[in-house]
Amino acid sequence: MKPYVFYTFVSDNYYTPVGTPGLINSFKYFHPDIPLVIFRQDIIDTIIDPKKRFMGGSVNWLNAKPIFAKILVNHFDCIVNIDADSIVTGKLDEVFKDDYDIGSVVNFNDFENVSVEGVTEQMYLQAGLIASRKPEFWDIWMARSLKDNWKYRCAENDTMNLVIYEELVPAGWKLKVFDKEKDYYGCKSLNREKEFYLKDDSLMCRGEYVKLYHAAKGPRNMPKFQFDKMDFTPEVATYLKELASYGRSVVYDHL
């Protein structure tokens, strides 16, 4: 078993517009030795198929994350889902600490906030970065998503929060919110782009390190990673473009 793997899944028609090359290049800039799996159309077509049933339900784009994780659980100790419209801007140190069963990131930001049944806006987690060291998490989340996603406006995000706060934390699972106390690991920085700045080759915002920027905002924000049009200063936009286009050789192998 290898210690960590990051994964995402993206269709061919969304691959470039959603920013997948930027994710790959920036991730490998900071973490060249950590496996990153991009599930493409060939695998997606075997999983997201309206004719197929899984755990008694139909799999779609809004509940499929756990199934892709399950492909990896027999090969890695910690599975980390990262959305394809993310760009890594620093070392993701908090993810690589062995101090949690399940980890995610703050959603509370200056753009849009949501809550769901007992989970306040301040507590609400964002499924754009979700990690677990316990393989059973993906089964638990999948079962809840298949049953309840249709009930909630934010679908997989809502059911993930309900599973974590209603079922797992009360059962003693150790939850870690990677950017709760400091720094940025996802959507926490939305609509603060104009406040980003560089300090000693690190990306900063409001005195905290920006380790990962998740563009989010759904289809309205396509194509993503148009850094010159996103309120970043020219200096920051240039830095992000360099990360998004960073190139290094990669070795392709089978699990």
URFENPE-V369013 format. One record per backbone hydrogen bond with DSSP energy under -0.5 kcal/mol. NH is the residue of the N-H (numbers start at 1). CO is the residue of the C=O. Records with the same first field share a line. If there is no record, write none. Layout:
NH=CO ; CO
This chain:
2=75
5=78
6=35
7=80
8=37
10=39
14=11
15=11
18=14
19=16
20=15
22=19
23=19
24=20
25=21
26=22
27=23
28=24
29=25
30=26
31=27
34=31
35=4
37=6
38=36
39=8 ; 37
40=38
43=40
44=40
45=41
46=43
47=43 ; 44
48=44
49=47
52=49
54=57
57=54
63=60
64=60
67=64
68=64
69=65
70=66
71=67 ; 68
72=68 ; 69
73=69
75=72
76=72
77=2
78=3
79=132
80=5
81=130
82=7
83=128
86=83
87=213
89=211
90=211
93=91
95=92
96=92 ; 93
97=94
99=97
101=174
102=174
103=131
104=176
105=126
107=124
108=124
110=190
116=119
119=116
120=118
124=120
126=105
127=125
129=126
130=81
131=103
132=79
133=101
134=101
135=133
137=134
138=135
139=135
140=136
141=137
142=138
143=139
144=140
145=141
146=142
147=143
148=144
149=145
151=148
152=148 ; 149
155=152
157=154
158=154
159=155
160=156
161=157
162=158
163=159
164=160
165=161
166=162
167=162 ; 163
168=163
169=164
171=167
172=169
173=168
175=173
176=102
178=104 ; 176
180=177
184=209
189=186
190=187
192=189
195=192
196=193
197=204
199=202
202=199
203=89
204=197
205=208
206=195
208=205
210=203
211=184 ; 209
212=184
213=87
214=186 ; 212
215=85 ; 213
220=217
221=218
222=219
224=17
227=225
229=226
230=227
232=227
237=233
238=234
239=235
240=236
241=237
242=238
243=239
244=240
245=241
246=243
252=250
